[in-house]
Amino acid sequence: MSSGIPTPPFVTADTGEAAFTAQQVLDALNTAADDILAAVDAGDSGLRDGINLMVNATIAYLRGDADDLRTVAANSYGEDISDILDWIREATS
């Protein structure tokens, strides 16, 4: 499995709660995605496309760069969401 686990979170002085930078969240998401895909020996499409879309959507939503998958697809892939969903469907059928 991957050893790219992000460093621990910062703790806010105000509330004492953990706080993460956008980069820490992105690094954690990508590490988790890579670990899952490696564990199941995923190919280049299907499951990989679905997990990558989830990673990209999560960080785009957190950053306020997108509020739906259509926008994520356009911004992250330069593709229409229907094309990306077709990639996922093709590998799962």
C-alpha positions as CSV (number, residue, x, y, z in Angstrom):
1,M,0.0,0.0,0.0
2,S,1.0,3.6,-0.4
3,S,3.1,5.5,2.1
4,G,2.0,8.9,1.0
5,I,-0.2,9.5,4.0
6,P,-0.6,13.2,4.7
7,T,0.8,14.8,7.9
8,P,-1.6,15.1,10.9
9,P,-4.1,18.0,10.9
10,F,-3.6,21.4,12.4
11,V,-5.6,22.0,15.5
12,T,-7.3,25.3,15.7
13,A,-6.7,27.4,18.7
14,D,-10.3,28.7,18.7
15,T,-12.1,25.4,19.0
16,G,-9.5,22.7,19.4
17,E,-10.9,20.9,16.5
18,A,-8.9,19.4,13.7
19,A,-8.6,21.5,10.5
20,F,-7.1,20.4,7.2
21,T,-5.7,22.3,4.3
22,A,-7.2,21.7,0.9
23,Q,-3.9,20.1,-0.1
24,Q,-4.0,17.7,2.8
25,V,-7.5,16.7,1.8
26,L,-6.5,16.2,-1.8
27,D,-3.4,14.2,-0.8
28,A,-5.5,12.0,1.5
29,L,-8.2,11.4,-1.2
30,N,-5.6,10.5,-3.8
31,T,-3.7,8.2,-1.4
32,A,-6.9,6.4,-0.5
33,A,-7.9,6.1,-4.2
34,D,-4.5,4.8,-5.2
35,D,-4.6,2.3,-2.3
36,I,-8.0,1.0,-3.2
37,L,-7.2,0.7,-6.9
38,A,-4.0,-1.1,-6.2
39,A,-5.7,-3.5,-3.7
40,V,-8.1,-4.7,-6.3
41,D,-5.7,-4.4,-9.2
42,A,-8.0,-2.1,-11.1
43,G,-7.5,-1.5,-14.8
44,D,-7.3,1.9,-16.5
45,S,-11.0,2.5,-16.7
46,G,-14.3,1.7,-15.0
47,L,-13.6,1.6,-11.3
48,R,-10.6,3.9,-11.8
49,D,-12.8,6.5,-13.6
50,G,-15.4,6.4,-10.9
51,I,-13.0,6.8,-8.1
52,N,-11.1,9.6,-9.9
53,L,-14.4,11.4,-10.5
54,M,-15.3,11.1,-6.8
55,V,-11.9,12.5,-5.8
56,N,-12.2,15.4,-8.3
57,A,-15.8,16.2,-7.3
58,T,-15.0,16.2,-3.6
59,I,-12.1,18.6,-3.8
60,A,-14.0,20.8,-6.3
61,Y,-17.0,20.9,-4.0
62,L,-14.9,21.7,-1.0
63,R,-13.1,24.5,-2.8
64,G,-16.3,25.9,-4.2
65,D,-15.1,25.3,-7.8
66,A,-18.2,23.3,-8.7
67,D,-21.6,22.5,-7.4
68,D,-22.5,19.6,-9.7
69,L,-20.8,16.8,-11.6
70,R,-21.4,18.5,-15.0
71,T,-19.1,21.4,-13.8
72,V,-16.6,19.0,-12.3
73,A,-16.4,17.1,-15.6
74,A,-15.9,20.3,-17.6
75,N,-13.3,21.8,-15.3
76,S,-11.4,18.7,-14.4
77,Y,-11.6,16.7,-17.6
78,G,-12.7,19.1,-20.4
79,E,-15.4,16.5,-21.1
80,D,-19.2,16.2,-20.8
81,I,-20.3,14.3,-17.7
82,S,-22.2,11.8,-20.0
83,D,-18.9,10.8,-21.6
84,I,-17.3,10.1,-18.2
85,L,-20.3,8.2,-17.0
86,D,-20.1,6.1,-20.2
87,W,-16.5,5.2,-19.5
88,I,-17.6,4.0,-16.1
89,R,-20.6,2.1,-17.4
90,E,-18.6,0.4,-20.3
91,A,-16.2,-1.1,-17.8
92,T,-18.9,-2.3,-15.5
93,S,-21.2,-4.0,-18.1
